[in-house]
Amino acid sequence: MAGLTLHSLHIGGVNMDDAERKAMRDQIVWLTQELEKARRANQDKTLLLSRMLSPEDLGHAVSNEVRQLIYTIFINEQDAERESWSKK
């Protein structure tokens, strides 16, 4: 590893200069921020749906039809998550 510098590193067999490395870093930062936004939105949605199911919270005002839709959303999300695990 002697003599190995950041400039001599390459990804996927392709040499990268500083501009390309910066562009890739900027893209990674942007993607990370977008993922965090999506994660927060998903948490907010899950919290709201959970509150709508709870009789002590918003659930007293929610019809059985809406409860069934919420359960369906939760089940579909769990199925999609399990399916994504099996693809890895």
Sequence and secondary structure as in RCSB ss.txt:
>XXXX:A:sequence
MAGLTLHSLHIGGVNMDDAERKAMRDQIVWLTQELEKARRANQDKTLLLSRMLSPEDLGHAVSNEVRQLIYTIFI
NEQDAERESWSKK
>XXXX:A:secstr
 TT  GGG EETTEE  HHHHHHHHHHHHHHHHHHHHHHHHHHHHHHHHHHHH TTTTGGG  HHHHHHHHHHHH
HHHHHHHHHHHH 
